Amino acid sequence: MDLSFIEKMKNSILHQDGFIAIFAFITLIILISVNFFQRLINKYEDKMTSNPDSAKILRKAFNTSYSLFTTSITIFPLLGMFGTVIALLNLKFAPAETNMEDIKNNFFNALTSTAWGIVFSVVFKSVNAFIVSSVNDTITRIHEIVQEIESKDKKKKKVKTAKEEVADE
């Protein structure tokens, strides 16, 4: 029974390349968290200037989630190569009487790992290209908010120090 190419690819992601599918799911969750933090920053931008700790926490959470997302994109091809190596090693340890059909299937499995790694990398890289400008705008804005807060804090400390010096005299 000969399966079509698409059916074979679908079977490979559900069985031997499942680790790539799991990592794609994790990457999708990270992408959702990037969007969540970005919406939170935009929604509460006005209130962050009065609460410096929340601004710093949101900045760290947003930067961390986006960094994880961009890093995960680069890991997909490596996962594909890892799956390829594992499948090719299975050929090495196959019994000597293995027929040609089994060898072809194992070799196909090796190549599907690479294909899935490339597919997911391209998909998430495309999503990143679509969102990167808005992410950069959010990073710039949250950085400005934190700098504004820190500048206000420095001015308050200078005024407090000056008042204390006057009171001491």
ChimeraX attribute file (.defattr): number of C-alpha atoms within 10 A of each C-alpha:
attribute: neighborCount
match mode: 1-to-1
recipient: residues
	/A:1	3
	/A:2	6
	/A:3	9
	/A:4	9
	/A:5	9
	/A:6	9
	/A:7	10
	/A:8	16
	/A:9	20
	/A:10	13
	/A:11	16
	/A:12	18
	/A:13	18
	/A:14	14
	/A:15	12
	/A:16	16
	/A:17	25
	/A:18	15
	/A:19	16
	/A:20	23
	/A:21	17
	/A:22	13
	/A:23	17
	/A:24	20
	/A:25	12
	/A:26	14
	/A:27	21
	/A:28	15
	/A:29	14
	/A:30	20
	/A:31	19
	/A:32	15
	/A:33	18
	/A:34	22
	/A:35	17
	/A:36	13
	/A:37	20
	/A:38	23
	/A:39	13
	/A:40	13
	/A:41	22
	/A:42	12
	/A:43	11
	/A:44	12
	/A:45	15
	/A:46	11
	/A:47	12
	/A:48	19
	/A:49	18
	/A:50	11
	/A:51	12
	/A:52	18
	/A:53	13
	/A:54	16
	/A:55	22
	/A:56	17
	/A:57	11
	/A:58	18
	/A:59	21
	/A:60	14
	/A:61	16
	/A:62	24
	/A:63	18
	/A:64	14
	/A:65	20
	/A:66	23
	/A:67	13
	/A:68	15
	/A:69	23
	/A:70	16
	/A:71	12
	/A:72	20
	/A:73	22
	/A:74	17
	/A:75	16
	/A:76	27
	/A:77	22
	/A:78	16
	/A:79	20
	/A:80	26
	/A:81	20
	/A:82	16
	/A:83	25
	/A:84	23
	/A:85	16
	/A:86	15
	/A:87	22
	/A:88	19
	/A:89	13
	/A:90	15
	/A:91	18
	/A:92	9
	/A:93	8
	/A:94	14
	/A:95	9
	/A:96	8
	/A:97	6
	/A:98	10
	/A:99	10
	/A:100	9
	/A:101	9
	/A:102	12
	/A:103	15
	/A:104	12
	/A:105	13
	/A:106	19
	/A:107	16
	/A:108	17
	/A:109	25
	/A:110	26
	/A:111	19
	/A:112	25
	/A:113	31
	/A:114	22
	/A:115	18
	/A:116	24
	/A:117	25
	/A:118	20
	/A:119	15
	/A:120	22
	/A:121	21
	/A:122	16
	/A:123	12
	/A:124	21
	/A:125	17
	/A:126	12
	/A:127	12
	/A:128	17
	/A:129	10
	/A:130	11
	/A:131	12
	/A:132	13
	/A:133	11
	/A:134	11
	/A:135	18
	/A:136	11
	/A:137	12
	/A:138	20
	/A:139	17
	/A:140	11
	/A:141	16
	/A:142	23
	/A:143	15
	/A:144	12
	/A:145	20
	/A:146	20
	/A:147	14
	/A:148	14
	/A:149	20
	/A:150	14
	/A:151	12
	/A:152	13
	/A:153	13
	/A:154	12
	/A:155	12
	/A:156	12
	/A:157	12
	/A:158	12
	/A:159	12
	/A:160	12
	/A:161	12
	/A:162	12
	/A:163	11
	/A:164	11
	/A:165	10
	/A:166	9
	/A:167	8
	/A:168	7
	/A:169	5
